[in-house]
Each structure stands twice: as C-alpha cells, then as structure tokens.
C-alpha cells in the first residue's frame, strides 16, 4: 500500500509563457503536489530522515519554477515532477500547475494542468 503526502497551494513567481509580456513581467503560478510513498519507516522511527522533508521539497519546487523560463505549463509540470522524484522514497508524483493569471480574453477562475509520473517514467 502506498501512502500519500500532499502539499497544496505553493505560490511561486515565474516568467513562463509563450508571450513576450509573460516572459518580461512574470506571473504567479500555484503548485499542488501529491506524492506516493511508504510512511511506515518514518512513523516507526519518528525521525525526519526516514521520510520526505516537505519543507526542503517546497524550496526545491519553488526554485524549479523560478528558474529558466519555458513556454508551456506542460514543460514546467514535468520539471516539477522530476524534482519530486529525486527522492528515492517517492514512488509517484501527481503535480498540478495552476496559472490563474493566464492571458485569456474571458472571465475564468483558473487554468490548471495535472500530470502523474512514476519513478519508472521519470526523466
């Protein structure tokens, strides 16, 4: 059985998008993570070293969003999933990237892309 660790609503500022003004001005991206892992070792030891340190993970995800701009949130989501899968205890990662200020000529609440990646599918 796989347990799930969720960290939701990670706000980051990045310069991603296909339009010049998105690259120049940047915008807020919000990231949700759900990770599959076995928490039994950490529950038994009560030791942070036996689980995913979600504080460090959030810092790494923020850094991944804030670095080198890309055109698509699809590319950004893949980058974030790769960061999550660097910890060998993570069996799979479900990553949602929200782009609430996407340049759309209509009233909308959110644009979100969700991907799921397993250790075998990691790049």
Backbone as a printed PyTorch tensor [residue, N CA C, xyz], in Angstrom:
tensor([[[  0.8340,  -1.1780,   0.0000],
         [  0.0000,   0.0000,   0.0000],
         [  0.8840,   1.2480,   0.0000]],

        [[  0.4730,   2.2230,  -0.7750],
         [  1.1930,   3.4920,  -0.8420],
         [  0.4140,   4.5490,  -0.0760]],

        [[  1.1190,   5.3070,   0.7340],
         [  0.5240,   6.4270,   1.4520],
         [  0.6770,   7.6730,   0.5780]],

        [[ -0.0430,   8.7340,   0.9360],
         [  0.0110,   9.9590,   0.1550],
         [  0.3630,  11.1480,   1.0410]],

        [[  1.2860,  11.9480,   0.5620],
         [  1.6450,  13.2070,   1.1900],
         [  1.2480,  14.3110,   0.2230]],

        [[  0.4570,  15.2820,   0.6910],
         [  0.0170,  16.3860,  -0.1670],
         [  0.5330,  17.7110,   0.3800]],

        [[  1.0250,  18.5270,  -0.5160],
         [  1.3730,  19.9170,  -0.2130],
         [  0.6560,  20.7350,  -1.2860]],

        [[ -0.2770,  21.5590,  -0.8460],
         [ -1.1630,  22.2440,  -1.7850],
         [ -0.9910,  23.7590,  -1.7020]],

        [[ -1.1350,  24.3970,  -2.8550],
         [ -1.1520,  25.8530,  -2.8840],
         [  0.2020,  26.5240,  -2.7490]],

        [[  1.2510,  25.9110,  -3.2740],
         [  2.5910,  26.5030,  -3.2170],
         [  2.6430,  27.6560,  -4.2260]],

        [[  2.7310,  28.8750,  -3.7370],
         [  2.7680,  30.0400,  -4.6220],
         [  4.1970,  30.3510,  -5.0420]],

        [[  4.3770,  30.5230,  -6.3350],
         [  5.6840,  30.8110,  -6.9150],
         [  5.5080,  31.9090,  -7.9560]],

        [[  6.5770,  32.6130,  -8.2330],
         [  6.5470,  33.6410,  -9.2730],
         [  7.5210,  33.2310, -10.3580]],

        [[  7.0110,  33.1440, -11.5830],
         [  7.8600,  32.7160, -12.6850],
         [  7.5970,  33.5300, -13.9320]],

        [[  8.4650,  33.3540, -14.9060],
         [  8.3950,  34.1060, -16.1610],
         [  8.1130,  33.1600, -17.3270]],

        [[  7.1510,  32.2750, -17.1450],
         [  6.8250,  31.2640, -18.1510],
         [  5.6530,  31.7270, -19.0100]],

        [[  5.6620,  31.3070, -20.2590],
         [  4.5640,  31.6120, -21.1620],
         [  5.0700,  31.8180, -22.5740]],

        [[  4.1400,  31.7840, -23.5020],
         [  4.5190,  31.9170, -24.9110],
         [  4.5890,  33.3760, -25.3620]],

        [[  4.0270,  34.2790, -24.5790],
         [  4.0130,  35.6830, -24.9680],
         [  5.1650,  36.4520, -24.3310]],

        [[  5.6780,  37.4260, -25.0690],
         [  6.8010,  38.2320, -24.5840],
         [  6.4890,  38.8920, -23.2450]],

        [[  5.2760,  39.4250, -23.0850],
         [  4.9580,  40.1090, -21.8280],
         [  4.9380,  39.1500, -20.6480]],

        [[  4.6050,  37.8830, -20.8750],
         [  4.6440,  36.8970, -19.7880],
         [  6.0850,  36.6600, -19.3480]],

        [[  6.9640,  36.5760, -20.3040],
         [  8.3820,  36.3750, -20.0010],
         [  8.9680,  37.6020, -19.3070]],

        [[  8.5480,  38.7720, -19.7530],
         [  9.0960,  40.0200, -19.2240],
         [  8.5430,  40.3340, -17.8300]],

        [[  7.2330,  40.2860, -17.6710],
         [  6.5880,  40.7150, -16.4290],
         [  6.4580,  39.6010, -15.4010]],

        [[  6.3690,  38.3710, -15.8550],
         [  6.1750,  37.2450, -14.9430],
         [  4.7670,  37.2110, -14.3700]],

        [[  4.4860,  36.1560, -13.6320],
         [  3.1780,  35.9920, -13.0210],
         [  3.2370,  34.9070, -11.9500]],

        [[  2.1740,  34.8260, -11.1910],
         [  2.0860,  33.8280, -10.1290],
         [  1.6590,  32.4880, -10.7020]],

        [[  2.3210,  31.4480, -10.2450],
         [  1.9360,  30.0680, -10.5150],
         [  1.6880,  29.4250,  -9.1570]],

        [[  0.7230,  28.5270,  -9.0990],
         [  0.4140,  27.8240,  -7.8630],
         [  0.5650,  26.3340,  -8.1420]],

        [[  1.2710,  25.6410,  -7.2520],
         [  1.5850,  24.2320,  -7.4660],
         [  0.9890,  23.3920,  -6.3440]],

        [[  0.3320,  22.3120,  -6.7300],
         [ -0.1520,  21.2980,  -5.7890],
         [  0.6330,  20.0250,  -6.0280]],

        [[  1.0910,  19.4090,  -4.9430],
         [  1.8270,  18.1550,  -5.0320],
         [  1.1050,  17.0770,  -4.2390]],

        [[  1.0070,  15.8950,  -4.8010],
         [  0.5850,  14.7110,  -4.0660],
         [  1.6130,  13.6360,  -4.3970]],

        [[  2.2550,  13.1210,  -3.3510],
         [  3.3280,  12.1440,  -3.5290],
         [  2.9350,  10.8120,  -2.9310]],

        [[  3.2640,   9.7450,  -3.6340],
         [  3.0570,   8.4040,  -3.1140],
         [  4.3340,   7.8920,  -2.4860]],

        [[  4.2450,   7.5030,  -1.2310],
         [  5.4070,   6.9720,  -0.5240],
         [  4.9430,   6.0980,   0.6320]],

        [[  5.8410,   5.3080,   1.1470],
         [  5.5710,   4.4620,   2.3020],
         [  6.0350,   5.2220,   3.5380]],

        [[  5.0840,   5.6170,   4.3890],
         [  5.4570,   6.3930,   5.5710],
         [  5.7260,   5.5110,   6.7870]],

        [[  5.6200,   4.1960,   6.6320],
         [  5.8140,   3.2890,   7.7690],
         [  7.1780,   3.4630,   8.4550]],

        [[  8.2800,   3.5740,   7.7070],
         [  9.5640,   3.7560,   8.3880],
         [  9.6050,   5.0250,   9.2460]],

        [[  9.0650,   6.1280,   8.7300],
         [  9.0660,   7.3730,   9.4970],
         [  8.1220,   7.2960,  10.6870]],

        [[  6.9850,   6.6590,  10.5040],
         [  6.0370,   6.5170,  11.6120],
         [  6.6480,   5.6910,  12.7400]],

        [[  7.4190,   4.6650,  12.3780],
         [  8.0420,   3.8090,  13.3840],
         [  9.1970,   4.5140,  14.1020]],

        [[  9.9880,   5.2870,  13.3430],
         [ 11.1770,   5.9060,  13.9350],
         [ 10.9130,   7.3010,  14.4920]],

        [[  9.8740,   7.9620,  13.9990],
         [  9.5750,   9.3540,  14.3570],
         [ 10.7650,  10.2450,  14.0330]],

        [[ 11.4370,   9.9460,  12.9110],
         [ 12.6510,  10.6380,  12.5070],
         [ 12.4540,  11.2130,  11.1020]],

        [[ 12.6770,  12.5000,  10.9710],
         [ 12.5120,  13.1850,   9.6850],
         [ 13.3700,  12.5700,   8.5900]],

        [[ 14.5020,  12.0090,   8.9520],
         [ 15.3920,  11.4170,   7.9460],
         [ 14.7640,  10.2070,   7.2590]],

        [[ 13.6810,   9.6710,   7.8220],
         [ 13.0390,   8.4890,   7.2500],
         [ 11.8330,   8.8140,   6.3770]],

        [[ 11.6590,  10.0810,   6.0360],
         [ 10.5410,  10.4660,   5.1800],
         [ 10.9480,  11.6230,   4.2810]],

        [[ 10.0220,  12.0840,   3.4800],
         [ 10.2570,  13.2330,   2.6210],
         [ 10.1400,  14.4980,   3.4700]],

        [[ 11.1680,  15.3010,   3.4560],
         [ 11.1580,  16.5840,   4.1570],
         [ 10.4130,  17.5630,   3.2610]],

        [[  9.1380,  17.8010,   3.5650],
         [  8.3410,  18.6260,   2.6640],
         [  8.7610,  20.0880,   2.6780]],

        [[  9.4180,  20.5410,   3.7190],
         [  9.9630,  21.9000,   3.7100],
         [ 11.0420,  22.0590,   2.6540]],

        [[ 11.9600,  21.1040,   2.6150],
         [ 13.0190,  21.1240,   1.5970],
         [ 12.4420,  20.9070,   0.2040]],

        [[ 11.4410,  20.0520,   0.0980],
         [ 10.8080,  19.7930,  -1.1970],
         [ 10.1610,  21.0620,  -1.7430]],

        [[  9.4360,  21.7810,  -0.8950],
         [  8.7880,  23.0200,  -1.3430],
         [  9.8350,  24.0230,  -1.8190]],

        [[ 10.9350,  24.1430,  -1.1120],
         [ 12.0070,  25.0570,  -1.5320],
         [ 12.5510,  24.6530,  -2.9070]],

        [[ 12.7150,  23.3620,  -3.1350],
         [ 13.2260,  22.8790,  -4.4200],
         [ 12.2190,  23.1160,  -5.5440]],

        [[ 10.9370,  22.9290,  -5.2480],
         [  9.8940,  23.1730,  -6.2510],
         [  9.8390,  24.6560,  -6.6010]],

        [[  9.8760,  25.5260,  -5.5840],
         [  9.8880,  26.9720,  -5.8480],
         [ 11.0770,  27.3520,  -6.7200]],

        [[ 12.2410,  26.8020,  -6.4220],
         [ 13.4370,  27.0870,  -7.2190],
         [ 13.2570,  26.6170,  -8.6550]],

        [[ 12.6080,  25.4700,  -8.8510],
         [ 12.3790,  24.9370, -10.1930],
         [ 11.4350,  25.8370, -10.9910]],

        [[ 10.4460,  26.4170, -10.3250],
         [  9.5080,  27.3080, -11.0070],
         [ 10.1680,  28.6540, -11.3050]],

        [[ 11.0030,  29.1130, -10.4090],
         [ 11.5760,  30.4520, -10.5310],
         [ 12.7830,  30.5250, -11.4550]],

        [[ 13.3050,  29.3590, -11.8960],
         [ 14.4760,  29.4020, -12.7860],
         [ 14.0390,  29.4220, -14.2390]],

        [[ 14.9510,  29.1570, -15.1230],
         [ 14.8100,  29.2050, -16.5740],
         [ 13.3690,  29.1540, -17.0880]],

        [[ 12.9240,  30.2210, -17.7360],
         [ 11.5600,  30.2500, -18.2820],
         [ 11.3550,  29.2050, -19.3800]],

        [[ 10.1290,  28.7080, -19.4360],
         [  9.7030,  27.8010, -20.5080],
         [  8.4050,  28.3510, -21.0880]],

        [[  8.0300,  27.8650, -22.2470],
         [  6.8020,  28.3400, -22.8770],
         [  5.5470,  27.7560, -22.2300]],

        [[  5.5660,  26.4690, -21.9310],
         [  4.3380,  25.7560, -21.5800],
         [  4.3050,  25.2870, -20.1310]],

        [[  3.0970,  25.2840, -19.5470],
         [  2.9650,  24.7230, -18.2030],
         [  3.1730,  23.2140, -18.2300]],

        [[  3.0040,  22.5960, -19.3870],
         [  3.2960,  21.1720, -19.5160],
         [  4.7720,  20.8990, -19.2190]],

        [[  5.6360,  21.7320, -19.7710],
         [  7.0770,  21.5990, -19.5380],
         [  7.4110,  21.8770, -18.0840]],

        [[  6.7800,  22.8900, -17.5240],
         [  7.0070,  23.2350, -16.1220],
         [  6.5640,  22.0980, -15.1990]],

        [[  5.4190,  21.4930, -15.4770],
         [  4.9280,  20.3810, -14.6590],
         [  5.8860,  19.1950, -14.6980]],

        [[  6.4280,  18.8980, -15.8740],
         [  7.4200,  17.8140, -15.9880],
         [  8.6460,  18.1170, -15.1480]],

        [[  9.1050,  19.3610, -15.1860],
         [ 10.2660,  19.7650, -14.3870],
         [  9.9930,  19.5370, -12.9020]],

        [[  8.8310,  19.9450, -12.4540],
         [  8.4740,  19.8120, -11.0400],
         [  8.3600,  18.3430, -10.6450]],

        [[  7.7490,  17.5280, -11.4930],
         [  7.6410,  16.0910, -11.1980],
         [  9.0330,  15.4750, -11.0600]],

        [[  9.9520,  15.8840, -11.9100],
         [ 11.3240,  15.3880, -11.8150],
         [ 11.9730,  15.7350, -10.4860]],

        [[ 11.7090,  16.9380,  -9.9860],
         [ 12.2270,  17.3400,  -8.6770],
         [ 11.6580,  16.4390,  -7.5850]],

        [[ 10.3690,  16.1760,  -7.6570],
         [  9.7250,  15.3280,  -6.6390],
         [ 10.2860,  13.9110,  -6.6400]],

        [[ 10.5850,  13.3930,  -7.8190],
         [ 11.0560,  12.0140,  -7.9350],
         [ 12.5480,  11.8550,  -7.6450]],

        [[ 13.2360,  12.9610,  -7.3570],
         [ 14.6460,  12.8510,  -6.9710],
         [ 14.8100,  12.0990,  -5.6510]],

        [[ 13.8320,  12.2240,  -4.7670],
         [ 13.8630,  11.4750,  -3.5040],
         [ 13.4290,  10.0520,  -3.8050]],

        [[ 14.3060,   9.0990,  -3.5890],
         [ 14.0430,   7.7050,  -3.9650],
         [ 12.8750,   7.0800,  -3.2200]],

        [[ 12.4390,   7.6850,  -2.1220],
         [ 11.2770,   7.1610,  -1.3900],
         [  9.9710,   7.4970,  -2.0840]],

        [[  9.9820,   8.4610,  -2.9820],
         [  8.7740,   8.8570,  -3.7030],
         [  8.5500,   7.8800,  -4.8510]],

        [[  7.4380,   7.1430,  -4.7820],
         [  7.1110,   6.1490,  -5.8040],
         [  6.4330,   6.7920,  -7.0090]],

        [[  5.6180,   7.8060,  -6.7510],
         [  4.9300,   8.5290,  -7.8170],
         [  4.6240,   9.9450,  -7.3360]],

        [[  4.4100,  10.8190,  -8.3050],
         [  4.0880,  12.2130,  -8.0020],
         [  2.9550,  12.6610,  -8.9070]],

        [[  1.9750,  13.3170,  -8.3130],
         [  0.9060,  13.9720,  -9.0670],
         [  1.1080,  15.4740,  -8.8630]],

        [[  1.3290,  16.1820,  -9.9380],
         [  1.6610,  17.6060,  -9.8980],
         [  0.5810,  18.3730, -10.6480]],

        [[  0.0380,  19.3940,  -9.9900],
         [ -0.8870,  20.3030, -10.6550],
         [ -0.2590,  21.6860, -10.6660]],

        [[ -0.1720,  22.2580, -11.8570],
         [  0.3110,  23.6260, -12.0140],
         [ -0.8850,  24.4920, -12.3780]],

        [[ -1.1360,  25.4810, -11.5340],
         [ -2.2130,  26.4430, -11.7750],
         [ -1.6000,  27.7130, -12.3390]],

        [[ -2.2580,  28.2730, -13.3440],
         [ -1.8470,  29.5490, -13.9320],
         [ -3.0610,  30.4780, -13.8820]],

        [[ -3.3330,  31.0360, -12.6940],
         [ -4.5700,  31.7950, -12.5080],
         [ -4.6420,  33.1030, -13.2880]],

        [[ -3.4970,  33.6020, -13.7370],
         [ -3.4880,  34.8600, -14.4940],
         [ -3.1560,  34.6340, -15.9640]],

        [[ -3.5010,  33.4570, -16.4660],
         [ -3.2300,  33.1460, -17.8680],
         [ -3.8830,  34.2020, -18.7690]],

        [[ -3.2040,  34.5480, -19.8670],
         [ -3.7380,  35.5820, -20.7620],
         [ -4.8720,  35.0380, -21.6410]],

        [[ -6.0630,  35.0550, -21.0670],
         [ -7.2530,  34.5690, -21.7670],
         [ -8.2600,  35.7100, -21.8130]],

        [[ -8.8310,  35.9390, -22.9720],
         [ -9.8010,  37.0260, -23.1450],
         [-11.2030,  36.5770, -22.7480]],

        [[-11.3320,  36.1780, -21.5020],
         [-12.6320,  35.7810, -20.9530],
         [-12.4880,  35.7340, -19.4390]],

        [[-13.6030,  35.7940, -18.7540],
         [-13.5800,  35.6260, -17.3070],
         [-13.4390,  34.1410, -17.0060]],

        [[-12.4700,  33.7990, -16.1610],
         [-12.2600,  32.3990, -15.7930],
         [-11.6690,  32.3570, -14.3960]],

        [[-11.7960,  31.2290, -13.7510],
         [-11.3030,  31.0860, -12.3830],
         [ -9.8550,  30.6070, -12.3340]],

        [[ -9.4630,  29.7290, -13.2480],
         [ -8.1450,  29.1230, -13.1680],
         [ -7.8630,  28.3490, -14.4430]],

        [[ -6.5970,  28.2010, -14.7370],
         [ -6.1140,  27.2390, -15.7200],
         [ -5.2100,  26.3010, -14.9430]],

        [[ -5.4510,  25.0020, -15.0480],
         [ -4.6520,  24.0390, -14.2900],
         [ -4.3650,  22.8180, -15.1510]],

        [[ -3.1460,  22.3320, -14.9950],
         [ -2.7190,  21.1040, -15.6630],
         [ -2.2350,  20.1450, -14.5950]],

        [[ -2.7150,  18.9140, -14.6360],
         [ -2.2840,  17.8880, -13.6870],
         [ -1.6310,  16.7470, -14.4460]],

        [[ -0.4390,  16.3480, -13.9800],
         [  0.2460,  15.1950, -14.5380],
         [  0.5710,  14.2290, -13.4160]],

        [[  0.6820,  12.9710, -13.7420],
         [  1.1160,  11.9300, -12.8030],
         [  2.3200,  11.2200, -13.4000]],

        [[  3.3620,  11.0820, -12.5890],
         [  4.5740,  10.4130, -13.0570],
         [  5.0270,   9.4240, -11.9870]],

        [[  5.5390,   8.3000, -12.4510],
         [  6.0740,   7.2860, -11.5490],
         [  7.5920,   7.2760, -11.6580]],

        [[  8.1960,   6.6100, -10.7350],
         [  9.6440,   6.5120, -10.7560],
         [ 10.1130,   5.9540, -12.0970]],

        [[  9.4300,   4.9580, -12.6520],
         [  9.8190,   4.3610, -13.9370],
         [  9.6950,   5.3740, -15.0670]],

        [[  8.7300,   6.3110, -14.9670],
         [  8.5170,   7.2720, -16.0260],
         [  9.3180,   8.5460, -15.8410]],

        [[ 10.1480,   8.5880, -14.8080],
         [ 10.9150,   9.8120, -14.5330],
         [ 12.0200,   9.9820, -15.5530]],

        [[ 12.2930,  11.2510, -15.8540],
         [ 13.3730,  11.5580, -16.7980],
         [ 14.6400,  11.8360, -16.0470]]])
